[in-house]
Amino acid sequence: MSAAWRDMRADDIAGVSAVAARVHPDFPERDEVLAEKRSLFPAGCFTLEQDDAVVGYALSHPWSDGSVPKLDALIGALPAAPSLFYIHDLALLPETRGAGLASLAAARLAEIAAGTGLRRIGLVAVNGSVPFWTRQGYRIAQGPAGLADGYGETARYMLRDLA
Ligand SMILES: CC(C)(COP(=O)(O)OP(=O)(O)OC[C@H]1O[C@@H](n2cnc3c(N)ncnc32)[C@H](O)[C@@H]1OP(=O)(O)O)[C@@H](O)C(=O)NCCC(=O)NCCS
């Protein structure tokens, strides 16, 4: 069967974690960290499912300018007065890429972001994903201090303004 996006469920986390381990071996995050993001802002979290298996995911939530959530760290709570919408990750297993499914998720995330009333979306592009995000309307911007510490020298902070 073809892959399709749906809302992320609590029992998806093991599958999400397995995809993350394959796609982001350099940025390991504990299951509890992934699960916390889903429980803090379920509306921004999606699972790509194929044949009853998790083959991709998206994690996002309201956040604040001037910092990015530390990798593999619990957030505790979302900011009381968020100033931007943050895409923590969008990742697909290699065999499901190139079919427009990530673009579909990026468009859905932008709709969710707009629905929160926030006017900007931020993310950290890794793994050579800058061209993908550029196509989705993001531009490279000055990143928060210390970005390279967790994400590496090639990571780029990117922003998109919402109309
Ligand atoms: C980035 C990622 C989500 C894109 O997934 P995808 O399935 O290839 O994306 P799509 O099929 O929706 O591609 C959308 C467009 O972007 C282009 N594109 C995707 N990745 C690209 C890349 N690395 N360089 C140049 N163009 C790229 C595609 O060619 C396509 O162009 P088209 O609209 O003209 O056909 C996927 O490569 C991935 O999971 N990478 C590993 C995880 C990762 O780095 N995620 C980003 C973390 S910030």
The ligand as an ORCA input file, in Angstrom:
! r2SCAN-3c Opt
* xyz 0 1
  C      14.382     16.318      3.440
  C      13.363     15.200      3.145
  C      12.279     15.226      4.221
  C      12.753     15.465      1.765
  O      11.921     14.371      1.430
  P      11.488     14.056     -0.071
  O      10.539     12.931     -0.036
  O      12.681     13.926     -0.929
  O      10.747     15.384     -0.468
  P       9.742     15.597     -1.665
  O       9.601     14.390     -2.529
  O       8.494     16.171     -1.096
  O      10.578     16.668     -2.468
  C      10.149     17.983     -2.648
  C      11.088     18.657     -3.625
  O      12.327     18.942     -2.990
  C      13.384     18.369     -3.741
  N      14.382     17.896     -2.797
  C      14.177     17.078     -1.748
  N      15.340     16.891     -1.081
  C      16.273     17.608     -1.751
  C      17.665     17.813     -1.583
  N      18.341     17.265     -0.561
  N      18.319     18.619     -2.461
  C      17.653     19.189     -3.499
  N      16.333     19.037     -3.704
  C      15.659     18.257     -2.840
  C      12.774     17.260     -4.536
  O      13.512     16.993     -5.711
  C      11.394     17.813     -4.856
  O      11.446     18.665     -5.974
  P      10.167     18.824     -6.955
  O       9.088     19.464     -6.098
  O      10.649     19.690     -8.044
  O       9.821     17.436     -7.381
  C      14.032     13.804      3.099
  O      15.092     13.855      2.195
  C      14.541     13.322      4.445
  O      13.814     12.687      5.219
  N      15.834     13.564      4.720
  C      16.458     13.107      5.949
  C      15.920     13.818      7.160
  C      16.182     15.280      7.106
  O      17.293     15.715      6.871
  N      15.118     16.057      7.351
  C      15.227     17.468      7.443
  C      15.620     17.778      8.845
  S      15.554     19.517      9.095
*
